[in-house]
Amino acid sequence: MIRVVLSVMSFLIFMVFQPAWGQSPSAMEAYTAGHYDAAIADVVADHGADACAFSARSLLAKAISGEGQPAAVLLQGALDEANAALSVDPGHVEGRLQKAIALSLMARPMSLREARDSGYGEEARQLAEGVLRDDPQNAYAHGFLAVWNLEVMRRGGVLGAMIMGASLDAAEAHYEAAAAASPGDAALNWQFARALATLNAGKYRKEISAALNAALAAPVDDELERVMQNRARTLAEAMASQKSRDIAALAEGML
């Protein structure tokens, strides 16, 4: 049986952008400005679930802000903090989402066999689905599953998509639910556009451009959102001048 296990490896990133909560004004100010080490230092003495999940998010934001594969030490630190949050509160929504992101990024450089053996991709999917069972309107879990469906289609082909229950209809339904729950969200629109571009930049050019335009029109409130919006701008410029295969290659190399 075909197992599409890399499909979630870098596509939970938008969950880092969910509105932060439960932290001091100084921690939030540091996070918003992109001073992630300072944000973590502000909550280091707090071992509650909210603080641990916030630390995980800050580590992931730092990792994602760079180019290329994020540093392994940052991803492992984020996973440890997310697990710490879940040890305090096993149902903690943000803890589950940040753990899913960390796992997906850890699987990113792995071979297909390595990713399958690690179980990271499947665990990340299950975490997102579990969040939706508890919180059906969670925009970021919907956003992940939108991208998950597209990635399964790209990596697994027709047979893989059938086996895994992935489809374009499901992707679009989750994207629409995400957009309804969090309208004007730059990260959600960027990630959907990027995933569509890697699937078929020519066939879905209209839909990709619409999602990119939505990402570019969205208000941004922190440094990480600005990074994502700049990536959307880069892909939009490529859409205007490059061939479909080059657009797809560019999108595949972006976070």
FIZANU-282902 format. One line per field, with one value per residue (C-alpha): y, x, z; residue in three letters. Coordinates in Angstrom, 3 decimals, always signed. Each point is the difference from the previous one (the first is absolute). Example, Ala and Ser with C-alpha at 12.3 -4.5 7.8 and 13.67 -1.06 7.14 Angstrom:
% FIZANU-282902
y: (-4.500 / +3.440)
x: (+12.300 / +1.370)
z: (+7.800 / -0.660)
res: (ala / ser)
END
This chain:
% FIZANU-282902
y: (+0.000 / +3.430 / +2.178 / +3.727 / +0.936 / +3.132 / +1.949 / +1.933 / +0.630 / +3.772 / +1.001 / +0.607 / +3.181 / +2.293 / -1.269 / +1.983 / +3.109 / -0.549 / +2.868 / -0.266 / -0.036 / -0.426 / +1.694 / +3.202 / +3.211 / -0.083 / -3.571 / +0.872 / +3.186 / -1.963 / -2.658 / +2.557 / +1.757 / -3.266 / -0.068 / -3.640 / -0.668 / +2.881 / -1.314 / -3.421 / +1.524 / +1.882 / -3.243 / -2.340 / -0.202 / -0.879 / -3.731 / +0.187 / -1.356 / +3.446 / +1.139 / -3.212 / +0.163 / +3.654 / -0.940 / -2.707 / +2.524 / +2.496 / -2.607 / -1.015 / +3.609 / +0.491 / -3.170 / +0.885 / +3.562 / -1.209 / -1.494 / -3.698 / -2.858 / +1.288 / -0.854 / -3.365 / +1.417 / +2.501 / -2.664 / -2.400 / +2.801 / +0.870 / -3.645 / -0.245 / +3.122 / -1.216 / -3.348 / +1.839 / +1.900 / -3.250 / -1.665 / +2.711 / +0.060 / -2.888 / +1.761 / +3.352 / +1.236 / +2.139 / -2.640 / -2.530 / +2.384 / +1.012 / -3.649 / -0.739 / +2.806 / -1.179 / -3.576 / +1.070 / +2.116 / -2.756 / -2.333 / +2.516 / -1.083 / -3.721 / -2.518 / -1.637 / -3.108 / +2.001 / +2.063 / -3.098 / -1.704 / +3.090 / +0.284 / +3.787 / +0.820 / -2.217 / +1.189 / +3.623 / -0.724 / -1.711 / +2.940 / +2.421 / -2.243 / -0.318 / +3.771 / +0.212 / -2.589 / +2.207 / +3.336 / -0.381 / +3.648 / +0.016 / +1.850 / -1.323 / -3.651 / +0.526 / +1.762 / -2.901 / -2.550 / +2.079 / -0.130 / -3.645 / -1.044 / +1.874 / -1.464 / -3.557 / +0.526 / +1.286 / -2.614 / -3.014 / +0.509 / -1.335 / -3.316 / +1.565 / +2.575 / -2.715 / -2.092 / +2.957 / +1.540 / +3.243 / +2.135 / +3.477 / +0.339 / -0.716 / +2.441 / +2.759 / -0.720 / +0.274 / +3.157 / +1.597 / -0.958 / +1.463 / +3.230 / +0.302 / -0.525 / +2.368 / +2.429 / +2.094 / -2.335 / +0.387 / -3.291 / -2.173 / +1.446 / -0.205 / -3.656 / -1.012 / +1.893 / -1.564 / -3.525 / +0.482 / +1.298 / -3.111 / -2.198 / +1.605 / +3.620 / +0.084 / -1.682 / +1.935 / +3.346 / +1.908 / -1.500 / +0.505 / +3.645 / +0.566 / -1.471 / +1.975 / +3.208 / -0.722 / -0.554 / +3.252 / +1.958 / -1.351 / +2.181 / -1.234 / +0.496 / -1.496 / -0.642 / -3.628 / +0.899 / +2.563 / -2.725 / -2.172 / +2.883 / +0.743 / -3.623 / +0.332 / +3.085 / -1.910 / -2.795 / +2.469 / +1.710 / -3.375 / -0.796 / +3.035 / -0.894 / -3.618 / -3.349 / -2.265 / -2.544 / +2.756 / +1.398 / -3.452 / -0.480 / +3.394 / -0.720 / -3.411 / +1.558 / +2.564 / -0.286)
x: (+0.000 / +1.251 / +0.559 / +0.296 / +1.896 / +1.895 / -3.088 / -0.073 / +3.688 / +0.013 / -3.610 / -1.188 / +1.991 / -2.984 / -1.075 / +2.872 / -1.921 / -3.101 / -0.666 / +2.197 / -1.666 / +0.529 / +3.411 / +1.313 / +0.034 / +3.797 / +0.056 / -2.568 / +1.833 / +3.219 / -1.753 / -1.738 / +3.307 / +1.706 / +2.163 / -0.698 / +2.805 / -1.267 / -3.554 / +1.124 / +2.110 / -3.055 / -1.914 / +2.885 / -0.981 / -3.608 / -0.538 / -3.703 / -1.470 / -0.592 / +3.557 / +1.542 / -2.129 / +0.972 / +3.682 / -0.530 / -1.638 / +2.830 / +2.644 / -1.875 / -0.440 / +3.750 / +0.611 / -2.455 / +1.236 / +3.206 / +0.521 / +0.445 / -0.446 / -0.406 / +2.711 / -0.571 / +0.710 / -2.846 / -2.439 / +0.919 / -0.322 / -3.437 / -1.073 / +1.220 / -1.939 / -3.163 / +0.301 / +0.469 / -3.237 / -1.814 / +1.390 / -1.740 / -3.148 / -0.325 / -2.828 / +1.769 / -0.892 / +3.045 / +2.282 / -1.381 / +0.314 / +3.569 / +0.980 / -1.443 / +2.045 / +3.197 / -0.534 / -0.799 / +3.134 / +2.141 / -1.250 / +0.744 / +3.596 / -0.713 / -0.232 / -3.366 / +1.093 / +1.423 / -3.155 / -2.188 / +2.050 / -0.017 / -3.793 / +0.324 / -2.270 / -2.870 / +0.228 / -0.137 / -3.111 / -1.683 / +0.781 / -1.678 / -3.032 / -0.266 / -0.029 / -2.886 / -1.983 / +0.295 / -0.152 / -1.779 / +0.562 / +3.750 / +1.343 / +3.528 / -0.949 / -2.236 / +2.853 / +2.332 / -2.446 / -0.560 / +3.705 / +0.266 / -2.505 / +1.906 / +3.325 / -1.343 / -1.311 / +3.381 / +2.173 / -2.265 / -1.666 / -3.468 / +0.502 / +1.609 / -2.755 / -2.656 / +1.664 / +0.481 / -3.419 / +1.419 / -1.701 / -0.116 / -3.586 / +1.113 / +2.895 / -2.294 / -2.582 / +2.619 / +1.439 / -3.430 / -0.638 / +3.366 / -0.672 / -3.450 / +1.389 / +2.942 / -0.725 / +2.850 / +2.713 / +3.248 / +1.533 / -3.023 / -0.301 / +3.740 / +0.248 / -2.972 / +1.416 / +3.423 / -1.415 / -2.136 / +3.039 / +1.992 / -2.905 / -0.531 / +0.968 / -1.448 / -3.338 / -0.808 / +1.513 / -3.252 / -0.528 / +3.647 / -0.101 / -3.211 / +1.503 / +3.219 / -1.953 / -1.935 / +3.273 / +1.434 / -3.141 / -0.168 / +1.023 / +3.114 / +0.521 / +3.410 / +3.394 / -0.654 / -3.150 / +2.049 / +2.494 / -2.813 / -1.543 / +3.361 / +0.209 / -3.457 / +1.221 / +3.002 / -2.198 / -2.504 / +2.801 / +1.158 / -3.538 / +0.116 / +3.207 / +1.099 / -0.999 / -2.274 / +2.729 / +2.256 / -2.833 / -0.634 / +3.682 / +0.163 / -3.083 / +1.289 / +3.153 / -1.879 / -1.414)
z: (+0.000 / -0.895 / +3.039 / -0.570 / +3.115 / -1.026 / -0.880 / +3.226 / +0.325 / -0.363 / -0.274 / +3.477 / +0.067 / -0.112 / +3.427 / +1.477 / -1.024 / +2.094 / +2.378 / +3.074 / +3.381 / +3.699 / +0.257 / +1.509 / -2.057 / -0.103 / -1.350 / -2.624 / -0.983 / -0.469 / -2.077 / -2.183 / -0.700 / -0.933 / +3.134 / +0.687 / +2.481 / +2.143 / -0.225 / +1.235 / +2.786 / +1.243 / +0.698 / +0.869 / +3.669 / -0.828 / -0.490 / -0.725 / -3.210 / -1.526 / +0.609 / -1.327 / -3.151 / -0.424 / +0.277 / -2.615 / -2.300 / +0.502 / -0.804 / -3.137 / -1.057 / +0.319 / -2.004 / -2.751 / -0.389 / -1.622 / -3.434 / -0.665 / +2.430 / +3.577 / +2.505 / +1.658 / +3.456 / -0.352 / -1.166 / +2.786 / +2.536 / -1.341 / +0.144 / +3.592 / +0.999 / -1.739 / +1.767 / +3.284 / -0.639 / -0.742 / +3.103 / +2.038 / -2.134 / -2.509 / -1.816 / -0.355 / -3.494 / -0.672 / +1.470 / -2.471 / -2.929 / +0.819 / +0.430 / -3.421 / -1.555 / +1.656 / -1.168 / -3.538 / -0.262 / +1.477 / -2.741 / -2.762 / -0.828 / +0.412 / -2.774 / -0.610 / +1.906 / +2.897 / +0.309 / -0.128 / +2.680 / +2.235 / -0.049 / +0.260 / -2.923 / +1.075 / +3.590 / -1.170 / -2.056 / +2.941 / +2.257 / -2.419 / -0.408 / +3.769 / +0.364 / -2.463 / +1.931 / +3.074 / -1.810 / -3.374 / -0.926 / +0.591 / -3.034 / +0.293 / +0.202 / -3.041 / -1.759 / +0.679 / -1.340 / -3.130 / -0.735 / +1.102 / -2.663 / -2.705 / +1.048 / +0.058 / -3.520 / -1.171 / +1.660 / -0.200 / -3.355 / -0.718 / +1.802 / +3.049 / +0.273 / -0.212 / +2.687 / +2.321 / -0.690 / -1.385 / -2.631 / -1.457 / +1.229 / +3.570 / -0.318 / -1.221 / +2.703 / +2.753 / -1.565 / -0.143 / +3.633 / +1.006 / -1.878 / +1.561 / +3.502 / -0.496 / -2.854 / -1.325 / +1.326 / -1.937 / +1.125 / -0.781 / -3.498 / -0.624 / +0.984 / -2.154 / -2.979 / +0.479 / +0.215 / -3.116 / -1.873 / +0.867 / -1.130 / -3.416 / -0.499 / -3.496 / +0.556 / +3.172 / -0.967 / +0.590 / +3.473 / +0.953 / -1.024 / +1.950 / +3.175 / -0.456 / -0.500 / +3.187 / +1.867 / -1.330 / +0.894 / +3.546 / +2.934 / +1.781 / +3.699 / +0.693 / -1.523 / -0.899 / -1.915 / -1.915 / -0.930 / -1.343 / -1.897 / -1.616 / -1.122 / -1.513 / -1.856 / -1.351 / -1.313 / -1.469 / -1.926 / -1.287 / -1.118 / -2.273 / -1.795 / +0.414 / -1.455 / +1.999 / +0.776 / +1.353 / +2.113 / +1.447 / +0.791 / +1.688 / +2.094 / +1.038 / +1.432 / +2.096 / +3.518)
res: (met / ile / arg / val / val / leu / ser / val / met / ser / phe / leu / ile / phe / met / val / phe / gln / pro / ala / trp / gly / gln / ser / pro / ser / ala / met / glu / ala / tyr / thr / ala / gly / his / tyr / asp / ala / ala / ile / ala / asp / val / val / ala / asp / his / gly / ala / asp / ala / cys / ala / phe / ser / ala / arg / ser / leu / leu / ala / lys / ala / ile / ser / gly / glu / gly / gln / pro / ala / ala / val / leu / leu / gln / gly / ala / leu / asp / glu / ala / asn / ala / ala / leu / ser / val / asp / pro / gly / his / val / glu / gly / arg / leu / gln / lys / ala / ile / ala / leu / ser / leu / met / ala / arg / pro / met / ser / leu / arg / glu / ala / arg / asp / ser / gly / tyr / gly / glu / glu / ala / arg / gln / leu / ala / glu / gly / val / leu / arg / asp / asp / pro / gln / asn / ala / tyr / ala / his / gly / phe / leu / ala / val / trp / asn / leu / glu / val / met / arg / arg / gly / gly / val / leu / gly / ala / met / ile / met / gly / ala / ser / leu / asp / ala / ala / glu / ala / his / tyr / glu / ala / ala / ala / ala / ala / ser / pro / gly / asp / ala / ala / leu / asn / trp / gln / phe / ala / arg / ala / leu / ala / thr / leu / asn / ala / gly / lys / tyr / arg / lys / glu / ile / ser / ala / ala / leu / asn / ala / ala / leu / ala / ala / pro / val / asp / asp / glu / leu / glu / arg / val / met / gln / asn / arg / ala / arg / thr / leu / ala / glu / ala / met / ala / ser / gln / lys / ser / arg / asp / ile / ala / ala / leu / ala / glu / gly / met / leu)
END
